[in-house]
């Protein structure tokens, strides 16, 4: 097992100390469990979708075949070419 040293806000430290006392665990074990729980919440295929779920279906215009002709559309928009000075 590796060691990690980090600084946390005072209120979070107090909260974790109280949790450790109540559950009869060490502060390190409380921190480990919280890190593992946070990692499990964000992992899995749904986690990435959840981040953009409110945006899906909001674009109503634009090319319908963008994924098939991406390079052509980028070239049309001048992507990768130097900008003209204003």
SVG drawing of the C-alpha trace seen along z (x, -y; Angstrom):
<svg xmlns="http://www.w3.org/2000/svg" viewBox="-33 -44 37 46">
<polyline fill="none" stroke="black" stroke-width="0.4" points="0.0,0.0 1.3,-3.5 1.3,-6.6 -0.3,-9.8 0.0,-13.1 -2.6,-15.8 -4.0,-18.9 -7.7,-19.1 -9.9,-22.0 -10.3,-22.2 -14.1,-21.5 -13.6,-18.3 -10.9,-17.2 -13.3,-17.7 -16.0,-15.8 -13.7,-12.9 -12.4,-12.8 -16.0,-12.6 -16.8,-9.8 -13.7,-7.9 -14.6,-8.2 -18.2,-7.2 -17.3,-4.2 -14.2,-3.2 -12.0,-3.4 -8.8,-5.3 -8.9,-8.5 -6.9,-6.8 -9.5,-4.1 -12.3,-6.7 -10.3,-8.6 -9.7,-5.4 -13.4,-4.4 -14.4,-7.9 -11.9,-7.8 -13.0,-4.4 -16.7,-5.4 -16.1,-8.5 -14.2,-6.5 -17.0,-4.0 -19.6,-6.7 -17.7,-8.2 -16.7,-4.9 -18.7,-2.9 -20.1,-3.7 -23.0,-5.7 -20.7,-8.2 -19.5,-9.8 -23.0,-10.0 -24.4,-11.5 -22.0,-14.5 -23.5,-15.4 -27.0,-14.0 -28.6,-17.4 -27.0,-18.4 -28.0,-15.4 -30.5,-16.4 -30.1,-20.1 -28.3,-20.8 -31.0,-21.3 -29.0,-22.5 -25.7,-21.6 -24.8,-18.7 -26.4,-15.4 -23.4,-13.5 -20.8,-15.3 -19.3,-12.1 -18.8,-10.6 -17.4,-13.8 -15.6,-15.5 -12.4,-16.3 -14.4,-17.9 -16.4,-20.2 -13.3,-21.2 -11.5,-22.1 -14.5,-24.2 -14.4,-26.1 -10.7,-26.8 -9.6,-24.6 -5.8,-24.4 -5.1,-27.5 -3.5,-30.5 -5.9,-33.3 -5.8,-36.6 -4.7,-39.5 -7.6,-41.8"/>
</svg>
